[in-house]
Amino acid sequence: MTAAPPLNGSVDDWLAWQLTLHATEMDLGLERVGRVADTLGVRDLAARCVVIAGTNGKGSCAALIESMLREQGRVGTYTSPHLWRYNERFRIDAEPVSDAALCDAFCAIEAARGDTSLTFFEYGTLAALWLFVQAGVDYAVLEVGLGGRLDAVNIVDADVALITNIGLDHVDWLGPDRESIGYEKAGVMRAQQPAFCCDRDRPRVIDAHAKSLGAKLGCIGEAFDITQTNGRWRFVCGEKTIECDEPPGVITDNLAGALVSVQAMTGAWPTTATIDKACREQAALIGRRERVDDILPIIYDVGHNAEAVAMLVCDLVNEPTTGSTHVVLGMLADKPVEAVISNLEKVADRFYFASLDGIGTRGLMAEVLARRSEIDAPCFDHPRAALEAALDAGEAGDRVVVCGSFLTVAHARRQSPS
C-alpha cells in the first residue's frame, strides 16, 4: 500500500489513495469505522442529528430538511453520491466545503486510524462528522449510503430517524425482498427516539423493529398525512394543519416526512414561507427530474432503480409532449436493467444506450444494455455522445430524457455548476 498523500496533497490525491486503502469497495459493518470515530471524538455529535434511510427520496428529504433547519441554526448536511465534485457531499449552511477543509479532515482521519482499514465511503463519513464538529453546527442531516443497519452513517445515534420509500435495490447486499431491505433500513431507529416512515406501503418489519427497540415510530397515513386537491396540499399531524400551494417538482410524501422530522428536531413547525422556500430549493436540485431547455427540452433524472424510474415515467405521462420522447440511458451492472427499461418503454419512442464501463467501476457497456433490453437501438461509448445523437435526431415538439444513473447525468449534462 502506498503512503498517504502529504499534508499539502490535493483532494484528488487523497481520493485516489483512499480507493486503494481497503480490499473491497463495500464492506458493511460498524466496528472498524466506529473505532476510528471514537479516536477522532466524532461519534457523539453535539448537534441534533437526523439520519435518513430509504431506497428513493433520501436526497430530496435531506435538501428539504436542510433548508428548513437553516431558519433555526447552522446546518451540516452529508449526502452521496455527488455529480461533479466530491465536495458536493459535504455542505455547511447549504455550501459545499472547501478543498482545504476536506484535506484537513483527511489528515485528521489518517492520524487517528492507525492500522485500521477503511472503505472509501467510511473515510467520507468520518470526514463529514469531523467537518461538522469543527464547524460547530447546530443540526446534522446525514443520508445513509447503503442500507442503514450496517452503514457507516449508523455509528451516530440519531435524535430523529426518517425512512423514505423502500424498493428493490442493492439486493445482493440487503436481501431479495422489501421485508429484508426494510429490516436493514429500520436499523437507523433508536430506542425512545422519534422515527418516521413516509412509505405508504411500508414493509411490516419496520413496525416490528420499532416495537422491539422501543422507538417512537410515526407513519404517513396514520400519525401524519398529506393530501393534494386543486393545486394545493394539506398536511395534518395531530391537531396541526398546514396548507399551501402545491410545490412543483416536489414529491409531497417526502415533504411530509421532512416536516415531521424538522418538528421533532426543533420542537416547532416551520412557517409556510419557510416551507415554500425549501420546496423551491429542492425542486431546483440538479438531476432530479430537472428540465433544461436546449435545442430540445431535456429532462435529467438520476433515478437508477425501478421505483424511481416509475415516478419519472408517471411525471412524463402526466406532462405529455406533442412529439417523440428520446431516452438516453446508461446504467450500472448491479441495477435492475430489465425493470427500468420496461418502465421507460411506456414513454420512450427511441432509446440511445450509453456506455458507463469506462466511467464507473460497475458501469455497463451500451451493447449489454441493448442485449438485455432486446431493443434495436444505437449504442454510444459515452453519455454525452448519446445525448448529442438524441438532440440531432429530434424535431420540434420532441423531448429528451437522460436517466439511469448519477454517472449518466453527470457525464451527459451540458452545463456544470459554477
C-alpha positions in Angstrom: 0.0 0.0 0.0 1.3 3.4 -0.9 1.8 6.1 1.8 -1.0 8.7 2.4 -0.7 12.0 0.4 1.4 14.7 2.0 -0.1 17.4 4.1 -0.3 19.7 1.1 -1.8 16.9 -1.1 -4.9 17.7 -3.2 -8.4 16.3 -2.7 -7.9 14.2 -5.9 -4.7 12.8 -4.5 -6.5 11.8 -1.3 -9.5 10.3 -3.0 -7.3 8.2 -5.4 -5.3 6.9 -2.4 -8.5 6.1 -0.4 -9.7 3.8 -3.2 -6.6 1.7 -2.5 -6.9 1.6 1.2 -9.4 -1.3 1.6 -9.6 -4.7 -0.1 -13.2 -4.2 -1.3 -15.3 -1.2 -2.4 -18.0 -2.1 0.1 -17.6 -3.8 3.5 -20.7 -3.3 5.6 -20.2 -3.1 9.4 -19.7 -0.6 12.1 -16.7 -1.9 14.2 -13.8 -0.5 12.1 -15.3 2.9 11.3 -16.7 3.2 14.9 -13.3 2.6 16.3 -11.7 5.4 14.3 -14.7 7.7 15.1 -14.1 7.2 18.8 -10.4 8.0 18.4 -11.4 11.2 16.4 -14.0 12.0 19.0 -16.8 12.5 16.4 -19.3 9.7 17.2 -21.3 11.7 19.7 -22.3 14.9 17.9 -23.2 17.9 20.0 -25.6 18.8 17.1 -29.1 17.5 16.9 -29.0 14.8 14.2 -31.4 13.3 11.7 -30.4 10.1 9.8 -32.2 9.4 6.6 -32.5 5.9 5.2 -34.5 4.5 2.3 -34.3 3.5 -1.4 -35.6 6.6 -3.1 -36.1 10.2 -1.9 -33.3 10.4 0.6 -31.5 13.3 -1.2 -34.8 15.2 -1.7 -35.7 14.8 2.0 -32.2 15.9 3.0 -32.5 19.0 0.9 -35.9 19.9 2.3 -34.8 19.3 5.9 -31.6 21.2 5.4 -33.4 24.3 4.1 -36.0 24.4 6.8 -33.5 23.8 9.6 -31.4 26.7 8.4 -34.1 29.0 9.8 -33.1 27.6 13.2 -29.3 27.5 13.2 -26.2 26.2 11.5 -26.7 23.0 9.5 -24.2 20.4 8.3 -25.5 18.0 5.5 -23.9 14.8 4.3 -25.2 13.1 1.1 -24.0 10.8 -1.6 -23.1 10.3 -4.3 -22.0 13.5 -6.0 -22.4 14.7 -9.6 -19.3 16.6 -10.4 -17.2 17.4 -7.3 -16.7 15.2 -4.3 -17.1 18.3 -2.1 -20.8 18.3 -3.0 -21.3 15.5 -0.5 -20.5 17.9 2.4 -22.4 21.1 2.9 -22.4 23.6 5.8 -25.2 26.0 5.6 -26.0 24.7 2.1 -22.5 25.4 0.7 -20.0 22.7 -0.3 -16.9 22.6 1.9 -13.6 23.8 0.5 -10.8 21.6 -0.7 -8.6 22.9 2.2 -11.3 21.8 4.8 -11.6 18.4 3.2 -7.9 17.8 3.3 -7.7 18.9 6.9 -10.4 16.3 7.7 -8.5 13.6 5.8 -5.3 14.4 7.7 -7.1 14.1 11.0 -8.6 10.8 10.0 -5.2 9.4 8.9 -3.7 10.5 12.2 -6.5 8.6 14.1 -7.0 5.4 12.1 -3.7 3.7 12.9 -3.7 0.3 11.0 -7.5 0.2 10.7 -8.5 -0.2 7.0 -11.4 2.0 5.8 -13.6 1.9 2.7 -13.9 4.9 0.5 -17.4 5.6 1.9 -16.3 5.1 5.5 -13.5 7.6 5.0 -16.0 10.1 3.7 -18.5 9.6 6.5 -15.8 10.2 9.1 -14.8 13.4 7.2 -18.3 14.6 7.3 -18.6 14.1 11.1 -15.2 15.8 11.7 -16.1 18.8 9.5 -19.4 19.2 11.3 -17.7 19.1 14.7 -15.1 21.6 13.6 -17.8 23.9 12.2 -19.9 23.7 15.4 -23.1 23.0 13.5 -26.4 23.1 15.5 -28.0 20.4 13.3 -26.6 17.5 11.2 -28.5 15.9 8.3 -27.0 12.6 7.5 -28.0 10.5 4.5 -27.3 6.7 4.6 -25.2 5.4 1.8 -26.5 1.8 1.6 -29.0 0.1 3.8 -28.9 1.5 7.3 -28.2 -1.0 10.0 -24.6 -1.6 8.9 -23.9 1.6 7.0 -21.1 3.8 8.3 -23.6 6.7 9.0 -25.3 4.5 11.6 -22.4 4.9 14.0 -24.2 8.1 15.0 -27.2 7.7 17.3 -29.9 9.7 15.6 -32.1 12.1 17.5 -34.6 11.5 14.7 -34.7 8.8 12.1 -36.5 9.2 8.7 -37.2 6.2 6.4 -38.3 7.1 2.9 -39.6 4.8 0.1 -38.5 1.2 0.3 -37.7 -0.5 -3.1 -35.7 -3.3 -4.5 -32.1 -2.1 -4.8 -28.7 -3.4 -3.7 -30.4 -6.8 -3.3 -27.0 -8.6 -3.2 -26.2 -6.7 0.0 -29.6 -6.0 1.6 -31.8 -9.0 0.7 -34.1 -10.2 -2.0 -37.4 -8.6 -0.9 -38.8 -5.5 0.6 -39.1 -7.0 4.1 -35.4 -7.9 4.1 -34.5 -4.5 2.8 -36.9 -2.8 5.2 -35.2 -4.5 8.1 -31.8 -3.0 7.1 -33.3 0.5 6.7 -35.1 0.2 10.1 -31.7 -0.3 11.8 -31.3 3.5 11.9 -34.0 3.9 14.5 -33.1 4.3 18.2 -34.8 3.4 21.5 -37.1 6.1 22.8 -36.3 8.4 19.9 -38.7 9.6 17.2 -38.7 7.8 13.9 -40.8 8.4 10.9 -41.7 6.5 7.7 -43.1 8.1 4.6 -43.6 4.9 2.6 -47.4 4.3 2.3 -46.9 0.6 1.7 -44.1 0.1 4.2 -42.7 -3.3 5.0 -44.3 -4.5 8.3 -40.8 -5.4 9.6 -40.4 -1.6 10.2 -43.2 -1.6 12.8 -42.0 -4.8 14.4 -38.4 -3.5 14.7 -39.6 -0.2 16.1 -41.7 -2.0 18.7 -38.8 -4.3 19.7 -36.5 -1.3 20.1 -39.0 1.0 21.8 -38.6 3.6 19.1 -41.4 6.2 18.7 -42.5 5.4 15.2 -44.9 7.6 13.3 -46.0 6.6 9.7 -47.6 8.5 6.9 -51.3 7.9 6.6 -51.5 7.2 10.3 -49.6 9.6 12.6 -49.4 12.2 9.9 -50.6 12.7 6.3 -50.6 15.0 3.3 -53.2 15.3 0.5 -53.4 17.3 -2.7 -56.6 19.0 -4.0 -57.0 21.6 -6.8 -53.3 22.6 -6.9 -52.9 22.8 -3.1 -51.6 20.4 -0.5 -52.8 19.9 3.1 -50.6 18.5 5.8 -52.1 17.1 9.0 -50.3 15.8 12.1 -52.4 15.6 15.2 -54.0 19.0 15.7 -51.6 20.7 13.4 -52.7 21.6 9.9 -50.6 23.3 7.2 -51.9 24.3 3.8 -50.1 25.7 0.8 -50.0 25.9 -3.0 -48.8 22.6 -4.5 -45.0 22.7 -4.8 -43.9 21.9 -8.4 -41.3 19.2 -8.7 -41.6 18.1 -5.0 -43.0 14.6 -4.0 -45.4 15.6 -1.3 -44.9 12.4 0.8 -41.2 13.3 1.0 -42.3 16.8 2.1 -44.5 15.3 4.8 -41.6 13.2 6.1 -39.3 16.2 6.1 -41.9 18.3 8.0 -42.4 15.9 10.9 -38.6 15.4 11.1 -38.0 19.1 11.4 -40.7 19.5 14.1 -39.1 16.6 16.0 -35.7 18.2 15.7 -36.6 21.7 16.7 -39.9 21.4 18.7 -41.6 23.9 16.3 -43.4 23.6 12.9 -41.8 25.6 10.0 -43.8 28.6 8.7 -45.4 28.4 5.3 -42.8 30.8 4.0 -40.0 28.5 5.2 -41.7 25.5 3.6 -42.3 27.3 0.3 -38.6 28.3 0.2 -37.5 24.8 0.9 -39.7 23.4 -1.8 -38.4 25.8 -4.4 -34.8 25.0 -3.5 -35.5 21.2 -3.6 -37.3 21.5 -6.9 -34.2 23.2 -8.4 -31.8 20.3 -7.5 -29.7 19.3 -10.4 -30.5 16.0 -11.9 -33.8 15.3 -10.0 -36.4 15.3 -12.8 -34.7 18.6 -13.8 -35.8 20.2 -17.1 -33.2 22.2 -19.1 -34.2 23.9 -22.3 -31.7 23.2 -25.0 -32.2 22.5 -28.7 -35.0 20.4 -27.3 -36.2 20.2 -23.8 -34.0 17.8 -21.8 -35.2 16.1 -18.6 -32.3 14.8 -16.4 -33.0 12.3 -13.7 -30.5 10.3 -11.6 -33.1 7.7 -10.6 -31.5 4.2 -11.1 -34.0 1.6 -9.8 -37.5 0.5 -10.9 -39.4 2.6 -8.3 -37.5 5.8 -9.1 -37.9 5.4 -12.8 -41.6 4.6 -12.4 -42.1 8.0 -10.7 -40.2 9.7 -13.6 -42.4 7.9 -16.1 -45.5 9.0 -14.2 -44.4 12.6 -14.5 -43.7 12.2 -18.2 -47.1 10.7 -18.8 -48.8 13.5 -16.9 -46.9 16.1 -18.9 -47.1 14.7 -22.4 -45.2 16.2 -25.3 -46.6 16.8 -28.8 -43.7 14.9 -30.4 -41.4 12.0 -29.6 -39.6 11.1 -26.4 -35.9 10.2 -26.9 -34.4 8.3 -23.9 -30.7 8.4 -23.2 -29.9 5.5 -20.8 -26.7 4.4 -19.0 -26.7 2.1 -16.0 -24.6 0.2 -13.5 -24.3 -3.5 -13.6 -25.9 -4.1 -10.2 -29.1 -2.3 -11.1 -32.4 -3.8 -12.3 -31.9 -3.1 -16.0 -34.9 -5.0 -17.3 -37.3 -3.5 -14.9 -36.0 0.0 -15.6 -36.3 -0.4 -19.3 -39.7 -1.9 -19.0 -40.9 1.2 -17.3 -39.3 3.5 -19.8 -40.8 1.7 -22.7 -44.2 3.2 -21.7 -43.0 6.6 -22.8 -39.9 6.1 -25.0 -40.2 6.4 -28.7 -36.5 5.8 -29.2 -33.6 4.7 -27.0 -29.9 5.7 -27.1 -27.8 3.4 -24.9 -24.7 4.9 -23.3 -21.7 3.0 -22.0 -20.6 3.6 -18.4 -17.9 0.9 -18.3 -15.1 3.4 -18.8 -16.6 5.8 -16.2 -17.7 3.9 -13.2 -16.3 0.7 -11.6 -19.6 -1.1 -12.1 -20.7 0.6 -15.3 -22.3 -1.4 -18.1 -21.4 -1.2 -21.8 -24.1 0.1 -24.0 -24.1 -3.1 -26.0 -25.0 -5.0 -22.8 -28.0 -2.7 -22.2 -29.2 -3.3 -25.8 -28.8 -7.0 -25.5 -30.6 -7.2 -22.1 -33.4 -5.0 -23.3 -33.9 -6.8 -26.7 -34.3 -3.3 -28.2 -32.7 -2.4 -31.5 -31.2 1.0 -30.6 -27.9 2.8 -31.3 -25.1 2.4 -28.8 -22.6 5.0 -27.8 -19.3 5.0 -25.8 -20.2 8.0 -23.7 -23.4 9.6 -22.3 -22.5 12.9 -23.9 -22.3 11.3 -27.3 -25.7 9.6 -26.8 -27.2 12.9 -25.8 -25.8 14.7 -28.9 -27.2 12.0 -31.1 -30.7 12.3 -29.5 -30.6 16.1 -29.9 -29.6 15.8 -33.6 -32.3 13.2 -34.3 -35.1 15.2 -32.5 -37.6 17.5 -34.1 -39.7 20.4 -32.9 -42.1 19.1 -30.2 -39.8 16.3 -29.1 -38.1 15.9 -25.8 -35.0 14.1 -24.5 -34.8 12.2 -21.2 -31.4 11.4 -19.7 -31.5 8.8 -16.9 -30.4 5.6 -15.3 -27.5 6.7 -13.1 -25.8 9.6 -11.4 -22.9 9.0 -13.8 -25.2 9.2 -16.8 -26.5 12.6 -15.8 -23.1 13.9 -14.7 -21.4 13.0 -18.0 -24.2 14.0 -20.3 -25.4 17.2 -18.8 -24.2 20.2 -20.9 -23.6 22.7 -18.1 -21.6 22.0 -14.9 -22.3 24.0 -11.8 -20.3 27.2 -11.4 
